[in-house]
Amino acid sequence: MDEIINKVAQNTSLITLDLEDYYPKGEIVVFDMKAHLFMELILKEKDFRTAMQNLDWEQYRDKNVAITCTADAVIPLWAYMLVMTYLSPMAAYAAFGDAAFMHNTLFLKSLSQIDVAAYADKRVVIKGCGDKSVGELAYAEITRLLVPVVKSIMYGEPCSTVPIYKKR
């Protein structure tokens, strides 16, 4: 009996890029300014500063922290800056926004670490299926990063791809 050979797997001219490899790592938590406002509406500077000094910031150690305010309140810009001075030494990463924004920011940050020069003049397949929900943002960003350097971009699996881009 003849051996079955997977010619797709042997095609070394295709490079598969799995976006799950760049999926954000670490827990994302939300720091809501609302909890530190007078009546959850008004920022009193002295009370706010005292609350920030007395807060147990250790709870944010090595976590990704999204800073937001879910109250319909006017928060002075310096208050976000003050919160960041406490979070910076503790958090793995902190930024203004909600949890979804933080996830997207971390994903973009991770994708920006890709050495796109390694894909110069290559045929790249962006893996389409996986265990994690990668989302549109990552697929759009990887395409933006690769178009200037690759020969072609396809979506899916090496055995079944959808053509996306081909250098002319």
C-alpha positions in Angstrom: 0.0 0.0 0.0 1.3 3.5 -0.9 1.9 5.9 2.0 -0.4 8.9 2.1 1.6 12.1 1.9 0.2 15.4 3.2 1.4 17.7 0.5 -0.2 20.8 2.1 1.8 20.2 5.3 5.0 19.8 3.2 4.5 23.1 1.4 7.2 25.1 3.1 6.5 28.2 1.1 3.4 28.8 3.3 3.9 30.3 6.8 1.0 29.9 9.2 0.6 32.7 11.7 -1.6 31.9 14.7 -3.0 35.1 16.3 -3.7 33.1 19.5 0.0 33.1 20.1 -0.3 36.9 20.6 -3.5 36.8 22.7 -3.3 39.0 25.8 -2.0 37.3 28.9 -2.8 38.1 32.5 -5.9 39.1 34.3 -7.7 42.3 33.4 -9.4 44.2 36.2 -11.2 47.5 36.3 -10.4 50.3 38.6 -13.7 52.3 38.8 -13.3 55.9 40.1 -17.0 55.9 41.0 -16.3 54.1 44.2 -14.1 56.9 45.4 -16.4 59.8 44.7 -18.6 61.6 47.2 -22.1 60.1 46.7 -20.6 58.4 43.7 -20.9 61.7 41.8 -18.5 64.4 43.0 -14.8 64.3 43.3 -13.6 66.2 46.4 -9.9 66.6 46.1 -8.8 66.2 49.7 -11.1 63.1 50.2 -10.0 61.6 46.9 -6.3 62.0 47.7 -6.8 60.5 51.1 -8.7 57.6 49.6 -5.9 56.9 47.1 -3.3 57.0 49.8 -5.2 54.6 52.0 -6.2 52.1 49.2 -4.6 48.7 49.2 -2.9 48.9 45.8 -1.3 45.5 46.3 -4.6 44.0 44.9 -3.5 45.3 41.5 0.0 43.7 41.5 0.9 42.1 38.2 -2.6 42.7 36.8 -3.7 44.6 33.7 -5.8 47.5 35.1 -8.4 49.5 33.1 -9.1 52.8 34.7 -12.6 54.1 34.2 -15.5 55.9 35.8 -18.9 54.4 35.4 -20.7 57.3 37.1 -22.0 60.2 35.1 -19.6 62.5 36.8 -17.1 65.2 35.8 -13.7 63.9 36.7 -10.7 66.3 36.5 -7.9 64.9 34.3 -5.4 65.1 37.2 -7.4 62.5 39.1 -6.6 59.9 36.4 -3.0 60.9 36.5 -3.0 60.4 40.3 -4.5 57.0 40.1 -1.8 56.1 37.5 1.0 57.1 39.9 -0.3 54.5 42.3 -0.9 51.8 39.7 2.3 52.1 37.7 4.6 50.4 40.3 2.0 47.6 40.9 0.2 46.8 37.7 1.6 44.8 34.8 0.0 47.4 32.6 -2.6 50.2 33.2 -4.5 52.4 30.9 -7.7 54.5 30.7 -10.7 52.6 29.4 -12.9 49.7 30.1 -12.0 46.0 30.1 -12.7 45.6 26.4 -10.5 48.5 25.6 -7.7 47.1 27.8 -8.0 43.7 26.0 -7.7 45.4 22.6 -4.8 47.6 23.8 -2.9 44.6 25.1 -3.6 42.7 21.9 -2.3 45.6 19.7 0.8 45.9 22.0 1.5 42.2 21.6 1.0 42.2 17.8 3.4 45.2 17.5 6.2 43.0 18.8 6.0 40.9 15.6 9.1 41.2 13.5 7.3 41.8 10.2 10.6 41.7 8.3 10.7 37.9 9.0 7.7 37.6 6.7 9.2 39.6 3.8 8.2 38.2 0.4 6.5 35.2 2.1 3.1 33.7 1.6 1.3 33.9 5.0 -1.8 32.1 6.2 -3.5 33.8 9.1 -5.0 30.9 11.1 -8.7 31.2 11.2 -9.9 28.7 13.8 -8.9 28.3 17.4 -9.9 28.0 21.0 -9.9 31.8 21.8 -12.1 34.5 20.2 -9.4 36.6 18.5 -11.7 39.2 17.1 -11.8 41.6 14.2 -9.2 44.0 15.7 -6.4 41.5 15.6 -7.2 40.3 12.1 -7.3 43.9 10.8 -4.1 44.8 12.6 -2.1 41.8 11.4 -3.2 42.6 7.9 -2.1 46.2 8.3 1.3 45.1 9.5 1.9 42.5 6.9 0.6 44.1 3.6 3.7 46.2 3.1 6.1 43.2 3.3 4.5 39.9 2.3 4.0 38.3 -1.1 0.4 37.2 -0.1 -2.0 36.9 2.8 -4.5 34.1 3.1 -7.1 33.4 5.9 -8.0 30.0 7.2 -6.0 26.8 7.3 -3.2 25.7 4.8 -5.6 23.1 3.4 -8.5 25.5 2.9 -7.6 29.2 2.6 -9.4 32.4 1.5 -7.1 34.7 -0.5 -6.9 38.2 1.1 -4.0 40.0 -0.5 -1.5 39.4 -3.2 1.4 41.7 -4.1 1.2 43.0 -7.6 
